[in-house]
Amino acid sequence: MDKTKTWQEFLLDYALYIILGIMIIGVVIADKSFLSMNNFLKILTQASTRGILALGVAGLIVLAGTDLSAGRVLGCGAAVSASLLQSMDYASRMYPNLDTSHPLFLLVPLFLSIIVCVAFSLLNGFGVAKLHMHAFIITLGTQLIAYGALCLYIDSQKGGAQPIASLDKRYLELVNGKFFGVFPHLILFLIICAVVMWFIWNKTTLGKNMFAIGGNPEAAAVSGVNVAKNIMLIYLVAGILYGIAAFLEAGRIQSVTTATGTNYDLDAISGCVIGGVSFSGGVGTIPGILIGVVILQVINYSLYYLGINAYLQYIIKGLIIILAVAIDVRKYIAKK
């Protein structure tokens, strides 16, 4: 292969990173104050819950699927968490009969959030594994179901539909606190989830089977892999991560509404694809996902930081997604 061809291949393969890099450099040139430790920690903090969500979605993309319901499912888990952890002295509590003398143990809402999210995720898994539905269709249906459930839940409050706010100080400190007043808890939670997922992907039979199924489900079945069972387990793991992300997100934003989780699934999918998780299946790494999510958040934050029109931001993010998928498809065709 000649040198010209090699450079063409290089530029095409890394076009997305080059463009994003130029955008970030442009932001730094426009405002040098962007490069500060405070901004860097803010970006990582904002990327934390979406990063945990992306770790769950990534496994489904490795299976050559996707999850359009992740954001709405997160909204349901966040609403459950917030409603159970409202301040005891708040007059409009969703559950006024909770014992005010014994505040609820923080792990209880976390477990309930995980249960809610796992239920939706297993519904998706059942549709894909047992009913052989395309992940796009079943998760689109689940997205609508989850959104309807979220609206009904918030609307069921005594005073009618209103934000679930005024949260327990213990909860807010757990989520938004900082170690030694510097390092945010949320970043640590993301790191812990990433380490656990790296271990699952690289050191367990489930991880190996996931890549095998994503690469070639027929070959995986012939080699003795229980395809349906493993798909269900991957969706189960995704649901657990959604539940954790939901619990943390409710505490981070401190006010849950019917809009909570909107487009989070698109951010998670975008982060995965930018990070090298292939829609063709069987390809992806945990470090790549983290890098992709952080890069996407850097773009989001920098556009907001520069005061770019909110509608224009949607256009830019859409173009990034199209470019990322186009590059991914090109690589897949080249391999064939």
JODADA-V479317 format. One record per backbone hydrogen bond with DSSP energy under -0.5 kcal/mol. CO is the residue of the C=O (numbers start at 1). NH is the residue of the N-H. Records with the same first field share a line. If there is no record, write none. Layout:
CO = NH ; NH
This chain:
2 = 6
3 = 7
4 = 8
5 = 9
6 = 10
7 = 11
8 = 12
9 = 13
10 = 14
12 = 15
14 = 18
15 = 19
16 = 20
17 = 21
18 = 22
19 = 23
20 = 24
21 = 25
22 = 26
23 = 27
24 = 28
25 = 29
26 = 30
27 = 31
31 = 34
32 = 35
34 = 36
36 = 40
37 = 41
38 = 42
39 = 43
40 = 44
41 = 45
42 = 46
43 = 47
44 = 48
45 = 48 ; 49
46 = 50
47 = 51
48 = 52
49 = 53
50 = 54
51 = 55
52 = 56
53 = 57
54 = 58
55 = 59
56 = 60
57 = 60 ; 61
58 = 62
59 = 63
60 = 65
61 = 64
62 = 282
67 = 70
69 = 73
70 = 74
71 = 75
72 = 76
73 = 77
74 = 78
75 = 79
76 = 80
77 = 81
78 = 82
79 = 83
80 = 84
81 = 85
82 = 85
83 = 86
85 = 168
87 = 90
89 = 91
90 = 93
93 = 96
95 = 98
99 = 102
105 = 108 ; 109
106 = 110
107 = 111
108 = 112
109 = 113
110 = 114
111 = 115
112 = 116
113 = 117
114 = 118
115 = 119
116 = 120
117 = 121
118 = 122
119 = 123
120 = 124
121 = 125
122 = 126
123 = 127
124 = 128
125 = 129
126 = 130 ; 131
127 = 133
134 = 137 ; 138
135 = 139
136 = 140
137 = 141
138 = 142
139 = 143
140 = 144
141 = 145
142 = 146
143 = 147
144 = 148
145 = 149
146 = 150
147 = 151
148 = 152
149 = 153
150 = 154
151 = 155
152 = 156
153 = 156
154 = 157
157 = 160
163 = 165
164 = 256
166 = 87
168 = 172
169 = 173
170 = 174
171 = 175
172 = 176
173 = 177
175 = 186
177 = 185
178 = 181
179 = 182 ; 183
182 = 184
183 = 179
184 = 187 ; 188
185 = 189
186 = 190
187 = 191
188 = 192
189 = 193
190 = 194
191 = 195
192 = 196
193 = 197
194 = 198
195 = 199
196 = 200
197 = 201
198 = 202
199 = 203
200 = 204 ; 207
204 = 208
205 = 209
206 = 210
207 = 211
208 = 212
209 = 213
210 = 214
211 = 215
212 = 216
216 = 220
217 = 221
218 = 222
219 = 223
220 = 225
221 = 224
225 = 227
226 = 230
227 = 231
228 = 232
229 = 233
230 = 234
231 = 235
232 = 236
233 = 237
234 = 238
235 = 239
236 = 240
237 = 241
238 = 242
239 = 243
240 = 244
241 = 245
242 = 246
243 = 247
244 = 248
245 = 249
246 = 250
247 = 251
248 = 252
249 = 253
250 = 254
256 = 164
257 = 260
259 = 262
261 = 264 ; 265
263 = 267
264 = 268
265 = 269
266 = 270
267 = 271
268 = 272
269 = 273
270 = 274
271 = 275
272 = 277
273 = 276
276 = 278
278 = 281
283 = 278
285 = 289
286 = 290
287 = 291
288 = 292
289 = 293
290 = 294
291 = 295
292 = 296
293 = 297
294 = 298
295 = 299
296 = 300
297 = 301
298 = 302
299 = 303
300 = 304
301 = 305
302 = 306
303 = 308
304 = 307
309 = 313
310 = 314
311 = 315
312 = 316
313 = 317
314 = 318
315 = 319
316 = 320
317 = 321
318 = 322
319 = 323
320 = 324
321 = 325
322 = 326
323 = 327
324 = 328
325 = 329
326 = 330
327 = 331
328 = 332
329 = 333
330 = 334
331 = 335
332 = 336
